[in-house]
Amino acid sequence: QLQLQESGPGLVKPSETLSLTCTVSGGSISSSSYYWGWIRQPPGKGLEWIGSIYYSGSTYYNPSLKSRVTISVDTSKNQFSLKLSSVTAADTAVYYCARHRHIIPYCSSTSCYSLPVYFDYWGQGTLVTVSS
Amino acid sequence: DIVMTQTPLSLSVTPGQPASISCKSSQSLLHSDGKTYLYWYLQKPGQPPQLLIYEVSNRFSGVPDRFSGSGSGTDFTLKISRVEAEDVGVYYCMQSIHPFGQGTKLEIK
Protein backbone atom coordinates (compact mmCIF):
# COMPACT_ATOMS: atom_id res chain seq x y z
CA GLN A 1 0.00 0.00 0.00
CA LEU A 2 1.42 3.33 -1.05
CA GLN A 3 2.00 5.78 1.79
CA LEU A 4 3.05 9.42 1.76
CA GLN A 5 4.28 11.32 4.81
CA GLU A 6 4.88 15.05 5.09
CA SER A 7 7.60 16.39 7.38
CA GLY A 8 8.97 19.80 8.27
CA PRO A 9 8.62 22.71 10.69
CA GLY A 10 5.14 23.47 11.98
CA LEU A 11 5.93 27.14 12.58
CA VAL A 12 7.53 29.55 10.13
CA LYS A 13 8.16 33.27 10.60
CA PRO A 14 6.74 35.84 8.17
CA SER A 15 8.99 36.62 5.19
CA GLU A 16 10.91 33.36 5.67
CA THR A 17 10.84 30.22 3.52
CA LEU A 18 8.56 27.28 4.28
CA SER A 19 10.24 23.93 3.59
CA LEU A 20 8.51 20.55 3.58
CA THR A 21 9.47 17.06 2.47
CA CYS A 22 7.25 14.18 1.42
CA THR A 23 8.58 10.66 1.87
CA VAL A 24 7.00 7.98 -0.29
CA SER A 25 6.91 4.36 0.86
CA GLY A 26 5.36 1.23 -0.60
CA GLY A 27 6.10 2.37 -4.15
CA SER A 28 8.73 4.09 -6.27
CA ILE A 29 8.70 7.81 -6.91
CA SER A 30 10.54 6.99 -10.16
CA SER A 31 7.51 5.34 -11.74
CA SER A 32 6.77 6.84 -15.14
CA SER A 33 3.03 6.59 -14.51
CA TYR A 34 2.68 9.20 -11.78
CA TYR A 35 3.24 12.77 -10.75
CA TRP A 36 3.80 14.02 -7.21
CA GLY A 37 2.07 17.12 -5.94
CA TRP A 38 1.68 19.56 -3.09
CA ILE A 39 -1.74 20.84 -2.06
CA ARG A 40 -2.73 23.05 0.85
CA GLN A 41 -5.92 23.77 2.75
CA PRO A 42 -6.25 26.85 4.98
CA PRO A 43 -8.28 26.16 8.13
CA GLY A 44 -11.96 25.87 7.25
CA LYS A 45 -11.36 26.57 3.58
CA GLY A 46 -10.98 24.68 0.31
CA LEU A 47 -8.05 22.94 -1.29
CA GLU A 48 -5.45 24.76 -3.38
CA TRP A 49 -2.97 23.04 -5.66
CA ILE A 50 0.55 24.42 -5.20
CA GLY A 51 2.50 22.44 -7.77
CA SER A 52 3.67 19.05 -8.97
CA ILE A 53 6.79 17.26 -10.13
CA TYR A 54 7.58 14.28 -12.33
CA TYR A 55 10.39 11.90 -11.40
CA SER A 56 12.51 13.33 -14.22
CA GLY A 57 12.40 16.73 -12.50
CA SER A 58 9.81 18.41 -14.71
CA THR A 59 7.75 20.80 -12.64
CA TYR A 60 4.25 22.27 -12.93
CA TYR A 61 3.12 25.17 -10.77
CA ASN A 62 -0.09 26.97 -9.90
CA PRO A 63 0.29 30.30 -11.73
CA SER A 64 -0.85 32.23 -8.66
CA LEU A 65 2.01 30.83 -6.54
CA LYS A 66 4.64 30.17 -9.18
CA SER A 67 6.89 33.10 -8.30
CA ARG A 68 7.36 31.80 -4.73
CA VAL A 69 7.40 28.01 -5.21
CA THR A 70 10.16 25.50 -5.85
CA ILE A 71 9.49 21.77 -5.94
CA SER A 72 12.31 19.26 -6.22
CA VAL A 73 12.67 15.47 -6.23
CA ASP A 74 15.29 13.12 -4.76
CA THR A 75 14.73 9.72 -6.35
CA SER A 76 17.53 8.11 -4.30
CA LYS A 77 15.59 8.88 -1.12
CA ASN A 78 12.10 8.43 -2.66
CA GLN A 79 11.27 11.97 -1.57
CA PHE A 80 10.09 15.22 -3.05
CA SER A 81 10.19 18.64 -1.43
CA LEU A 82 8.44 22.00 -1.36
CA LYS A 83 9.91 25.44 -0.76
CA LEU A 84 7.58 28.42 -0.49
CA SER A 85 9.34 31.74 -0.06
CA SER A 86 8.31 35.07 1.49
CA VAL A 87 5.49 33.54 3.51
CA THR A 88 2.74 35.53 5.19
CA ALA A 89 -0.13 34.61 7.50
CA ALA A 90 -2.18 33.81 4.40
CA ASP A 91 0.10 30.80 3.86
CA THR A 92 -1.04 29.20 7.12
CA ALA A 93 -2.61 25.90 6.11
CA VAL A 94 -2.52 22.15 6.27
CA TYR A 95 -0.08 21.08 3.59
CA TYR A 96 -0.65 17.75 1.85
CA CYS A 97 1.52 15.79 -0.52
CA ALA A 98 -0.24 13.51 -2.95
CA ARG A 99 0.21 11.37 -6.04
CA HIS A 100 -1.67 12.06 -9.27
CA ARG A 101 -1.83 10.29 -12.58
CA HIS A 102 -2.32 12.91 -15.25
CA ILE A 103 -1.45 16.43 -16.30
CA ILE A 104 -3.78 18.04 -18.84
CA PRO A 105 -3.57 21.39 -20.63
CA TYR A 106 -6.00 23.95 -19.23
CA CYS A 107 -6.78 27.55 -20.02
CA SER A 108 -8.52 29.83 -17.53
CA SER A 109 -9.74 33.31 -18.37
CA THR A 110 -6.30 34.69 -17.60
CA SER A 111 -3.71 32.05 -18.47
CA CYS A 112 -2.98 28.59 -19.81
CA TYR A 113 -1.13 26.04 -17.75
CA SER A 114 -0.83 22.37 -16.88
CA LEU A 115 -3.63 21.08 -14.66
CA PRO A 116 -3.13 18.07 -12.39
CA VAL A 117 -5.91 15.48 -12.31
CA TYR A 118 -6.66 12.11 -10.72
CA PHE A 119 -5.20 12.46 -7.23
CA ASP A 120 -5.34 8.95 -5.78
CA TYR A 121 -3.08 8.77 -2.71
CA TRP A 122 -2.58 11.48 -0.12
CA GLY A 123 -0.44 12.06 2.95
CA GLN A 124 -2.22 12.85 6.22
CA GLY A 125 -1.15 16.47 6.03
CA THR A 126 0.90 18.76 8.25
CA LEU A 127 -0.24 22.07 9.71
CA VAL A 128 2.13 24.93 9.01
CA THR A 129 1.48 28.17 10.88
CA VAL A 130 3.08 31.42 9.78
CA SER A 131 3.58 33.64 12.80
CA SER A 132 6.28 35.64 14.52
CA ASP B 1 -12.85 29.36 -15.68
CA ILE B 2 -14.70 26.11 -15.04
CA VAL B 3 -17.16 26.38 -12.17
CA MET B 4 -18.50 23.25 -10.49
CA THR B 5 -21.93 23.52 -8.91
CA GLN B 6 -23.19 20.81 -6.58
CA THR B 7 -26.70 20.26 -5.30
CA PRO B 8 -27.77 19.92 -2.61
CA LEU B 9 -25.21 21.67 -0.41
CA SER B 10 -26.23 19.51 2.53
CA LEU B 11 -27.94 16.19 2.91
CA SER B 12 -29.33 14.40 5.98
CA VAL B 13 -29.94 10.71 5.39
CA THR B 14 -31.22 7.81 7.49
CA PRO B 15 -28.83 4.84 7.52
CA GLY B 16 -29.80 2.31 4.90
CA GLN B 17 -31.49 4.91 2.70
CA PRO B 18 -30.13 6.08 -0.67
CA ALA B 19 -28.53 9.45 -1.38
CA SER B 20 -27.77 11.33 -4.57
CA ILE B 21 -25.60 14.36 -5.32
CA SER B 22 -25.75 16.32 -8.55
CA CYS B 23 -22.75 18.08 -10.06
CA LYS B 24 -22.85 20.49 -12.99
CA SER B 25 -19.83 22.05 -14.64
CA SER B 26 -19.92 25.34 -16.53
CA GLN B 27 -18.04 23.75 -19.43
CA SER B 28 -17.88 20.25 -20.83
CA LEU B 29 -15.30 18.08 -19.06
CA LEU B 30 -14.85 15.88 -22.13
CA HIS B 31 -11.20 16.31 -23.04
CA SER B 32 -9.74 16.16 -26.54
CA ASP B 33 -8.21 12.77 -25.67
CA GLY B 34 -11.72 11.33 -25.27
CA LYS B 35 -11.59 11.07 -21.48
CA THR B 36 -13.86 12.93 -19.11
CA TYR B 37 -11.79 14.07 -16.16
CA LEU B 38 -14.43 14.13 -13.43
CA TYR B 39 -13.71 12.80 -9.95
CA TRP B 40 -15.65 12.39 -6.72
CA TYR B 41 -13.90 12.74 -3.36
CA LEU B 42 -15.03 12.45 0.24
CA GLN B 43 -13.29 14.50 2.89
CA LYS B 44 -13.88 13.53 6.49
CA PRO B 45 -12.99 15.99 9.31
CA GLY B 46 -9.27 16.17 9.93
CA GLN B 47 -8.45 13.92 7.00
CA PRO B 48 -7.26 14.41 3.43
CA PRO B 49 -9.75 13.87 0.61
CA GLN B 50 -10.21 10.25 -0.37
CA LEU B 51 -10.89 9.29 -3.96
CA LEU B 52 -14.19 7.52 -4.52
CA ILE B 53 -14.85 7.67 -8.28
CA TYR B 54 -12.49 8.47 -11.14
CA GLU B 55 -13.32 9.49 -14.69
CA VAL B 56 -17.07 9.73 -14.06
CA SER B 57 -18.00 6.17 -13.21
CA ASN B 58 -15.03 4.07 -12.09
CA ARG B 59 -14.83 3.10 -8.44
CA PHE B 60 -11.37 3.52 -6.98
CA SER B 61 -9.66 0.55 -5.32
CA GLY B 62 -11.32 -0.40 -2.03
CA VAL B 63 -14.40 1.80 -2.47
CA PRO B 64 -17.60 -0.05 -1.58
CA ASP B 65 -19.93 -0.88 -4.44
CA ARG B 66 -22.73 1.12 -2.83
CA PHE B 67 -21.03 4.16 -4.42
CA SER B 68 -21.64 4.77 -8.11
CA GLY B 69 -21.03 7.63 -10.51
CA SER B 70 -22.64 8.54 -13.79
CA GLY B 71 -23.02 11.36 -16.27
CA SER B 72 -21.35 13.00 -19.22
CA GLY B 73 -20.34 16.36 -20.60
CA THR B 74 -21.49 18.85 -17.96
CA ASP B 75 -23.88 16.83 -15.79
CA PHE B 76 -22.80 14.22 -13.29
CA THR B 77 -24.28 12.31 -10.36
CA LEU B 78 -22.93 10.41 -7.37
CA LYS B 79 -25.25 7.88 -5.84
CA ILE B 80 -24.96 5.99 -2.58
CA SER B 81 -27.34 3.04 -2.64
CA ARG B 82 -27.49 2.54 1.13
CA VAL B 83 -25.91 5.19 3.32
CA GLU B 84 -23.84 4.02 6.26
CA ALA B 85 -22.60 5.99 9.28
CA GLU B 86 -19.03 5.99 7.94
CA ASP B 87 -20.16 7.91 4.84
CA VAL B 88 -20.45 11.23 6.70
CA GLY B 89 -18.29 14.07 5.45
CA VAL B 90 -18.11 16.52 2.58
CA TYR B 91 -18.37 15.20 -0.97
CA TYR B 92 -16.69 17.05 -3.81
CA CYS B 93 -16.95 16.65 -7.53
CA MET B 94 -13.99 18.11 -9.31
CA GLN B 95 -11.97 18.05 -12.44
CA SER B 96 -8.90 18.99 -10.49
CA ILE B 97 -7.88 20.43 -7.15
CA HIS B 98 -7.88 23.83 -8.80
CA PRO B 99 -10.38 25.42 -9.04
CA PHE B 100 -12.23 24.01 -6.08
CA GLY B 101 -15.97 23.49 -5.60
CA GLN B 102 -18.14 24.09 -2.55
CA GLY B 103 -18.96 20.48 -1.71
CA THR B 104 -22.01 18.67 -0.31
CA LYS B 105 -22.10 17.87 3.40
CA LEU B 106 -23.63 14.50 4.22
CA GLU B 107 -24.96 13.94 7.72
CA ILE B 108 -26.67 10.96 9.28
CA LYS B 109 -30.18 11.39 10.74
Interface residues (C-beta under 8 A of the other chain):
Chain A: G37 I39 G46 L47 E48 W49 N62 Y96 A98 H102 I104 Y106 S108 S109 L115 P116 V117 Y118 F119 D120 W122 G123 Q124 G125
Chain B: D1 H31 D33 Y37 Y39 Y41 Q47 P48 P49 Q50 L51 Y54 E55 F60 Q95 S96 I97 H98 F100 G101 Q102 G103
